[in-house]
Structure formats: structure tokens, C-alpha cells
């Protein structure tokens, strides 16, 4: 497995999580999909977990 490095962020982990949530929502809007808050939560968690690997 290739480890992907993310750049260091000046913001706290909570701020980064909010940026990921905004990205998920924006991406769904671009693709014309409607997501529930639960789906946004699950996708955000998945992306944050992937980042930690």
C-alpha cells in the first residue's frame, strides 16, 4: 500500500474536518446528488480515516 502524505495544515483537526465536510457537500452538488447529513457524516469519516492511514 502506498502511503499518501497530506500537507501540514495550520488549522486544527476540527477545522480540517469542516473543510472535508464542505468538500463532500460541494462535490455532491457538482455531481447533482442530494446527500443526507448521515451520508455526509459517513463520507467525511471515511475521508478522514483514509488520510490517517
Secondary structure, 3 states (H helix, E strand, C coil): CCCCCCCCCCCCHHHHHHHHHHHHHHHHHHCCCCCCHHHHHHHHHHHHHHHHC
